[in-house]
Amino acid sequence: MSDYQKYQNRLSTRNKVGRLLWNMVWMLLFRPFSLPVFNSYRIFLLRLFGAQIGKGCKINARVKFWAPWNLKMGDLVAIGFDAFIYNPGKISLGSKITISQRAHLCSASHDISKSANPLITKPIQVHDRAWVAADAFIGPGVTVGEGAVVGARAAVFKDVAPWTVAGGNPAQFIKKRELRD
């Protein structure tokens, strides 16, 4: 199958209708219910559209999900306001993770080596106990290792090793993360 055919499959009528329905639900039934008491209701709506979400998760009403059916979250995940989960490709979040306000997880880009610039997707994985700080960008195909911290405003295009801190644009290793409990 050619890259263009793969691109066309991702934009199938079913996908377009699903995203249209999801966007209407998001605007009318998800986003307006911003009080914390409605968290379970927002999770119900995401699950209704195919998201796999563990126990104890907290999702702000201002989080924008592109395709809930491409989202898998473990237990005790918190996603802050204005985060953007752009997931034409799969995004997997482990357990005990924080995705801070305005973070952007982006599982797709375009193949600029082809004249049609077809959409390409690569999965994103964020492992247990990781933290993606405010305004950080996680690009397609990136794995954030267990316990890693992606600093505020970082732009991550390569994997982040477990139990490290990365920051900057492009993100680079800053130091090892050591817990002193």
Contacts in CASP RR format, 6 or more apart in sequence:
PFRMAT RR
TARGET T0000
AUTHOR 0000-0000-0000
METHOD contacts of the structure
MODEL  1
MSDYQKYQNRLSTRNKVGRLLWNMVWMLLFRPFSLPVFNSYRIFLLRLFG
AQIGKGCKINARVKFWAPWNLKMGDLVAIGFDAFIYNPGKISLGSKITIS
QRAHLCSASHDISKSANPLITKPIQVHDRAWVAADAFIGPGVTVGEGAVV
GARAAVFKDVAPWTVAGGNPAQFIKKRELRD
3 111 0 8 1.000
3 114 0 8 1.000
3 118 0 8 1.000
3 120 0 8 1.000
4 114 0 8 1.000
4 116 0 8 1.000
4 118 0 8 1.000
6 118 0 8 1.000
7 116 0 8 1.000
7 118 0 8 1.000
7 119 0 8 1.000
7 120 0 8 1.000
10 88 0 8 1.000
10 119 0 8 1.000
10 121 0 8 1.000
11 119 0 8 1.000
15 67 0 8 1.000
18 49 0 8 1.000
19 66 0 8 1.000
19 67 0 8 1.000
21 49 0 8 1.000
22 49 0 8 1.000
22 65 0 8 1.000
22 67 0 8 1.000
22 68 0 8 1.000
25 45 0 8 1.000
25 49 0 8 1.000
26 64 0 8 1.000
26 65 0 8 1.000
29 45 0 8 1.000
30 42 0 8 1.000
30 45 0 8 1.000
30 46 0 8 1.000
30 61 0 8 1.000
31 61 0 8 1.000
31 62 0 8 1.000
32 61 0 8 1.000
33 41 0 8 1.000
33 42 0 8 1.000
33 61 0 8 1.000
34 60 0 8 1.000
34 61 0 8 1.000
34 62 0 8 1.000
36 58 0 8 1.000
38 61 0 8 1.000
39 57 0 8 1.000
39 58 0 8 1.000
39 59 0 8 1.000
42 59 0 8 1.000
42 61 0 8 1.000
43 53 0 8 1.000
43 57 0 8 1.000
43 59 0 8 1.000
46 53 0 8 1.000
46 59 0 8 1.000
46 65 0 8 1.000
46 68 0 8 1.000
46 71 0 8 1.000
47 53 0 8 1.000
49 68 0 8 1.000
49 69 0 8 1.000
50 68 0 8 1.000
50 69 0 8 1.000
50 71 0 8 1.000
51 65 0 8 1.000
51 68 0 8 1.000
51 69 0 8 1.000
51 71 0 8 1.000
51 72 0 8 1.000
51 73 0 8 1.000
52 71 0 8 1.000
52 72 0 8 1.000
52 73 0 8 1.000
52 74 0 8 1.000
53 71 0 8 1.000
53 73 0 8 1.000
53 74 0 8 1.000
53 77 0 8 1.000
54 73 0 8 1.000
54 74 0 8 1.000
54 75 0 8 1.000
54 77 0 8 1.000
54 95 0 8 1.000
55 75 0 8 1.000
55 76 0 8 1.000
56 75 0 8 1.000
56 76 0 8 1.000
56 77 0 8 1.000
57 73 0 8 1.000
57 74 0 8 1.000
57 75 0 8 1.000
57 76 0 8 1.000
57 77 0 8 1.000
57 78 0 8 1.000
57 79 0 8 1.000
58 77 0 8 1.000
58 78 0 8 1.000
58 79 0 8 1.000
59 78 0 8 1.000
59 79 0 8 1.000
59 80 0 8 1.000
60 79 0 8 1.000
60 80 0 8 1.000
60 81 0 8 1.000
60 82 0 8 1.000
60 83 0 8 1.000
60 101 0 8 1.000
61 81 0 8 1.000
62 80 0 8 1.000
62 81 0 8 1.000
62 82 0 8 1.000
63 79 0 8 1.000
63 80 0 8 1.000
63 81 0 8 1.000
63 82 0 8 1.000
63 83 0 8 1.000
63 84 0 8 1.000
63 85 0 8 1.000
64 82 0 8 1.000
64 83 0 8 1.000
64 84 0 8 1.000
64 85 0 8 1.000
65 71 0 8 1.000
65 85 0 8 1.000
65 87 0 8 1.000
66 84 0 8 1.000
66 85 0 8 1.000
66 86 0 8 1.000
66 87 0 8 1.000
66 88 0 8 1.000
67 87 0 8 1.000
67 88 0 8 1.000
67 89 0 8 1.000
70 87 0 8 1.000
70 88 0 8 1.000
70 89 0 8 1.000
70 90 0 8 1.000
70 91 0 8 1.000
70 107 0 8 1.000
71 85 0 8 1.000
71 87 0 8 1.000
71 90 0 8 1.000
71 91 0 8 1.000
71 93 0 8 1.000
72 90 0 8 1.000
72 91 0 8 1.000
72 92 0 8 1.000
72 93 0 8 1.000
73 92 0 8 1.000
73 93 0 8 1.000
73 94 0 8 1.000
73 97 0 8 1.000
74 93 0 8 1.000
74 94 0 8 1.000
74 95 0 8 1.000
74 97 0 8 1.000
75 95 0 8 1.000
75 96 0 8 1.000
76 95 0 8 1.000
76 96 0 8 1.000
76 97 0 8 1.000
77 93 0 8 1.000
77 94 0 8 1.000
77 95 0 8 1.000
77 96 0 8 1.000
77 97 0 8 1.000
77 98 0 8 1.000
77 99 0 8 1.000
78 97 0 8 1.000
78 98 0 8 1.000
78 99 0 8 1.000
79 85 0 8 1.000
79 99 0 8 1.000
80 99 0 8 1.000
80 100 0 8 1.000
80 101 0 8 1.000
80 103 0 8 1.000
81 101 0 8 1.000
81 102 0 8 1.000
82 101 0 8 1.000
82 102 0 8 1.000
83 99 0 8 1.000
83 100 0 8 1.000
83 101 0 8 1.000
83 102 0 8 1.000
83 103 0 8 1.000
83 104 0 8 1.000
83 105 0 8 1.000
84 102 0 8 1.000
84 103 0 8 1.000
84 104 0 8 1.000
84 105 0 8 1.000
84 106 0 8 1.000
85 91 0 8 1.000
85 99 0 8 1.000
85 105 0 8 1.000
86 104 0 8 1.000
86 105 0 8 1.000
86 106 0 8 1.000
86 107 0 8 1.000
86 108 0 8 1.000
87 105 0 8 1.000
87 107 0 8 1.000
87 108 0 8 1.000
87 124 0 8 1.000
88 107 0 8 1.000
88 108 0 8 1.000
88 119 0 8 1.000
88 121 0 8 1.000
89 107 0 8 1.000
89 108 0 8 1.000
89 121 0 8 1.000
89 122 0 8 1.000
89 123 0 8 1.000
89 124 0 8 1.000
89 140 0 8 1.000
90 107 0 8 1.000
90 121 0 8 1.000
90 123 0 8 1.000
90 124 0 8 1.000
91 105 0 8 1.000
91 107 0 8 1.000
91 123 0 8 1.000
91 124 0 8 1.000
91 125 0 8 1.000
91 126 0 8 1.000
92 123 0 8 1.000
92 124 0 8 1.000
92 125 0 8 1.000
92 126 0 8 1.000
93 99 0 8 1.000
93 126 0 8 1.000
94 126 0 8 1.000
94 127 0 8 1.000
94 128 0 8 1.000
94 130 0 8 1.000
95 128 0 8 1.000
95 129 0 8 1.000
96 128 0 8 1.000
96 129 0 8 1.000
97 126 0 8 1.000
97 128 0 8 1.000
97 129 0 8 1.000
97 130 0 8 1.000
97 131 0 8 1.000
97 132 0 8 1.000
98 130 0 8 1.000
98 131 0 8 1.000
98 132 0 8 1.000
99 105 0 8 1.000
99 126 0 8 1.000
99 132 0 8 1.000
100 131 0 8 1.000
100 132 0 8 1.000
100 133 0 8 1.000
100 134 0 8 1.000
100 135 0 8 1.000
100 136 0 8 1.000
100 152 0 8 1.000
101 134 0 8 1.000
101 135 0 8 1.000
102 134 0 8 1.000
102 135 0 8 1.000
103 132 0 8 1.000
103 133 0 8 1.000
103 134 0 8 1.000
103 135 0 8 1.000
103 136 0 8 1.000
103 137 0 8 1.000
103 138 0 8 1.000
104 135 0 8 1.000
104 136 0 8 1.000
104 137 0 8 1.000
104 138 0 8 1.000
105 124 0 8 1.000
105 126 0 8 1.000
105 132 0 8 1.000
105 138 0 8 1.000
105 139 0 8 1.000
106 124 0 8 1.000
106 137 0 8 1.000
106 138 0 8 1.000
106 139 0 8 1.000
106 140 0 8 1.000
107 121 0 8 1.000
107 122 0 8 1.000
107 123 0 8 1.000
107 124 0 8 1.000
107 139 0 8 1.000
107 140 0 8 1.000
107 141 0 8 1.000
108 119 0 8 1.000
108 120 0 8 1.000
108 121 0 8 1.000
108 122 0 8 1.000
108 140 0 8 1.000
109 119 0 8 1.000
109 120 0 8 1.000
109 139 0 8 1.000
109 140 0 8 1.000
110 117 0 8 1.000
110 118 0 8 1.000
110 119 0 8 1.000
110 120 0 8 1.000
111 117 0 8 1.000
111 118 0 8 1.000
111 119 0 8 1.000
111 120 0 8 1.000
120 140 0 8 1.000
121 140 0 8 1.000
122 140 0 8 1.000
122 141 0 8 1.000
123 141 0 8 1.000
124 138 0 8 1.000
124 139 0 8 1.000
124 140 0 8 1.000
124 141 0 8 1.000
124 142 0 8 1.000
124 143 0 8 1.000
125 142 0 8 1.000
125 143 0 8 1.000
125 144 0 8 1.000
125 145 0 8 1.000
126 132 0 8 1.000
126 138 0 8 1.000
126 143 0 8 1.000
126 144 0 8 1.000
126 145 0 8 1.000
127 143 0 8 1.000
127 144 0 8 1.000
127 145 0 8 1.000
127 146 0 8 1.000
127 147 0 8 1.000
127 148 0 8 1.000
127 162 0 8 1.000
128 146 0 8 1.000
128 147 0 8 1.000
129 146 0 8 1.000
129 147 0 8 1.000
130 144 0 8 1.000
130 145 0 8 1.000
130 146 0 8 1.000
130 147 0 8 1.000
130 148 0 8 1.000
130 149 0 8 1.000
130 150 0 8 1.000
130 160 0 8 1.000
131 147 0 8 1.000
131 148 0 8 1.000
131 149 0 8 1.000
131 150 0 8 1.000
132 138 0 8 1.000
132 144 0 8 1.000
132 150 0 8 1.000
132 151 0 8 1.000
133 149 0 8 1.000
133 150 0 8 1.000
133 151 0 8 1.000
133 152 0 8 1.000
133 153 0 8 1.000
133 154 0 8 1.000
134 152 0 8 1.000
134 153 0 8 1.000
135 152 0 8 1.000
135 153 0 8 1.000
136 150 0 8 1.000
136 151 0 8 1.000
136 152 0 8 1.000
136 153 0 8 1.000
136 154 0 8 1.000
136 155 0 8 1.000
136 156 0 8 1.000
137 154 0 8 1.000
137 155 0 8 1.000
137 156 0 8 1.000
138 144 0 8 1.000
138 150 0 8 1.000
138 156 0 8 1.000
139 156 0 8 1.000
139 157 0 8 1.000
142 156 0 8 1.000
142 157 0 8 1.000
142 158 0 8 1.000
142 159 0 8 1.000
142 160 0 8 1.000
143 159 0 8 1.000
143 160 0 8 1.000
144 150 0 8 1.000
144 156 0 8 1.000
144 159 0 8 1.000
144 160 0 8 1.000
145 159 0 8 1.000
145 160 0 8 1.000
145 161 0 8 1.000
145 162 0 8 1.000
145 163 0 8 1.000
146 162 0 8 1.000
146 163 0 8 1.000
147 162 0 8 1.000
147 163 0 8 1.000
147 177 0 8 1.000
148 160 0 8 1.000
148 161 0 8 1.000
148 162 0 8 1.000
148 163 0 8 1.000
148 164 0 8 1.000
148 165 0 8 1.000
148 166 0 8 1.000
148 177 0 8 1.000
149 164 0 8 1.000
149 165 0 8 1.000
149 166 0 8 1.000
149 177 0 8 1.000
150 156 0 8 1.000
150 160 0 8 1.000
150 166 0 8 1.000
150 167 0 8 1.000
150 171 0 8 1.000
151 165 0 8 1.000
151 166 0 8 1.000
151 167 0 8 1.000
151 168 0 8 1.000
151 171 0 8 1.000
153 167 0 8 1.000
153 168 0 8 1.000
153 169 0 8 1.000
154 166 0 8 1.000
154 167 0 8 1.000
154 168 0 8 1.000
154 169 0 8 1.000
154 171 0 8 1.000
155 168 0 8 1.000
155 169 0 8 1.000
155 170 0 8 1.000
155 171 0 8 1.000
156 166 0 8 1.000
156 167 0 8 1.000
156 170 0 8 1.000
156 171 0 8 1.000
157 170 0 8 1.000
157 171 0 8 1.000
158 170 0 8 1.000
158 171 0 8 1.000
160 166 0 8 1.000
160 171 0 8 1.000
161 173 0 8 1.000
163 176 0 8 1.000
163 177 0 8 1.000
163 178 0 8 1.000
164 173 0 8 1.000
164 174 0 8 1.000
164 175 0 8 1.000
164 176 0 8 1.000
164 177 0 8 1.000
165 173 0 8 1.000
165 174 0 8 1.000
165 175 0 8 1.000
165 176 0 8 1.000
165 177 0 8 1.000
166 172 0 8 1.000
166 173 0 8 1.000
166 174 0 8 1.000
167 174 0 8 1.000
END
